[in-house]
Amino acid sequence: MEGARRVPAGIDPNVPSVARMYDYYLGGKDNFAADREAAEKIIALGREVGGDAREIARENRGFLRRAVRLLARSGIGQFIDIGAGLPTQENVHQVAERHIADPRVVYVDNDPVVLNHARALLADNRTTIAVSGDLREPKAIFDDPAVRAHIDFTRPFAVLMVAVLHFVSDDEEAARIVDQVRERLVPGSHLVLTHAYQGTRDEAAVSCGKQVYSGTSAGGVATRDLSHLESYFAGLDLLKPGIVPVQAWRPEVPWDVPVDFTGFGILGAVGCVI
Ligand SMILES: C[S@@+](CC[C@H](N)C(=O)[O-])C[C@H]1O[C@@H](n2cnc3c(N)ncnc32)[C@H](O)[C@@H]1O
């Protein structure tokens, strides 16, 4: 995606977008030079501490796929994916429809490029829609007429906030957002959430990474610890294995590496309203 002719209206290609950086980590082509430059800085910082931003993005995506598969297999047929990201392989609706008939999926994002691509992908899809919405305003998302027409809020549904809440820098605001989401969940509903954490080992590199993200469309990124994650799932029944690094959450191949909270990573969990 390059050249003035291909830049959608309302987009400044010189400001790195967290959606397009993530697309770059995942090997996608929907990104501009500024996105790639910022993403390469993060990749280099990761290398300094023996990590790989691309691998972390893939592991996060793997968690999302496994969580959706588990929920669809257990009969959940409605998904609201907030901060859905640019369409990639194995999007929520594609994973879900392999396991449950006619899943209803709403993709929500505040990035116009994400919405353009999602709407193009979904042009012929009756059961999946994409809407513009801001994670900071969960009430507006749930009350959006298109969302209300698509999701039956009297039946169990899943809300996904995967690798998005950390773009809300203020702790109180993040807690308020999750509270407002939890309030809407009816029994049998699920919250699927992943979030960046940092431990103490990679402090210097993470601090440089935060500098890079402060110049992006999101305006910054926050890491949070286990206790924050626990509070987001307050009152919910955590599915096994609880809150763990995403790669350790129900891995497809046995993952016998001890769970390590000392370095940078992404924590993930799924909670259910009982
Ligand atoms: C790192 S990507 C994650 C994509 C996908 N959830 C995943 O984990 O594979 C973060 C996404 O959240 C979106 N995003 C960031 N801040 C947001 C906000 N305040 N409201 C809605 N979407 C937001 C970005 O545009 C981007 O598409």
Ligand as a Chemical Component Dictionary entry (heavy atoms), coordinates in Angstrom:
data_LIG
# 
_chem_comp.id                   LIG 
_chem_comp.type                 NON-POLYMER 
_chem_comp.pdbx_formal_charge   0 
_chem_comp.three_letter_code    LIG 
# 
loop_
_chem_comp_atom.comp_id 
_chem_comp_atom.atom_id 
_chem_comp_atom.alt_atom_id 
_chem_comp_atom.type_symbol 
_chem_comp_atom.charge 
_chem_comp_atom.model_Cartn_x 
_chem_comp_atom.model_Cartn_y 
_chem_comp_atom.model_Cartn_z 
_chem_comp_atom.pdbx_ordinal 
LIG C1  C1  C 0  -2.572  -4.573 17.839 1  
LIG S1  S1  S 1  -4.042  -4.477 16.904 2  
LIG C2  C2  C 0  -4.884  -5.931 17.477 3  
LIG C3  C3  C 0  -5.795  -6.538 16.424 4  
LIG C4  C4  C 0  -6.521  -7.796 16.882 5  
LIG N1  N1  N 0  -7.391  -7.522 17.997 6  
LIG C5  C5  C 0  -5.566  -8.873 17.277 7  
LIG O1  O1  O 0  -5.239  -8.985 18.449 8  
LIG O2  O2  O -1 -5.114  -9.616 16.416 9  
LIG C6  C6  C 0  -4.935  -3.195 17.772 10 
LIG C7  C7  C 0  -6.162  -2.727 17.039 11 
LIG O3  O3  O 0  -6.920  -1.918 17.951 12 
LIG C8  C8  C 0  -7.369  -0.764 17.271 13 
LIG N2  N2  N 0  -7.559  0.308  18.255 14 
LIG C9  C9  C 0  -6.630  0.987  18.963 15 
LIG N3  N3  N 0  -7.203  1.874  19.795 16 
LIG C10 C10 C 0  -8.550  1.730  19.616 17 
LIG C11 C11 C 0  -9.680  2.376  20.176 18 
LIG N4  N4  N 0  -9.544  3.337  21.100 19 
LIG N5  N5  N 0  -10.903 2.000  19.771 20 
LIG C12 C12 C 0  -11.045 1.012  18.827 21 
LIG N6  N6  N 0  -10.012 0.379  18.253 22 
LIG C13 C13 C 0  -8.770  0.732  18.635 23 
LIG C14 C14 C 0  -6.287  -0.457 16.257 24 
LIG O4  O4  O 0  -6.773  0.338  15.200 25 
LIG C15 C15 C 0  -5.895  -1.848 15.825 26 
LIG O5  O5  O 0  -6.666  -2.267 14.747 27 
# 
loop_
_chem_comp_bond.comp_id 
_chem_comp_bond.atom_id_1 
_chem_comp_bond.atom_id_2 
_chem_comp_bond.value_order 
_chem_comp_bond.pdbx_ordinal 
LIG C1  S1  SING 1  
LIG S1  C2  SING 2  
LIG S1  C6  SING 3  
LIG C2  C3  SING 4  
LIG C3  C4  SING 5  
LIG C4  N1  SING 6  
LIG C4  C5  SING 7  
LIG C5  O1  DOUB 8  
LIG C5  O2  SING 9  
LIG C6  C7  SING 10 
LIG C7  O3  SING 11 
LIG C7  C15 SING 12 
LIG O3  C8  SING 13 
LIG C8  N2  SING 14 
LIG C8  C14 SING 15 
LIG N2  C9  SING 16 
LIG N2  C13 SING 17 
LIG C9  N3  DOUB 18 
LIG N3  C10 SING 19 
LIG C10 C11 SING 20 
LIG C10 C13 DOUB 21 
LIG C11 N4  SING 22 
LIG C11 N5  DOUB 23 
LIG N5  C12 SING 24 
LIG C12 N6  DOUB 25 
LIG N6  C13 SING 26 
LIG C14 O4  SING 27 
LIG C14 C15 SING 28 
LIG C15 O5  SING 29 
# 
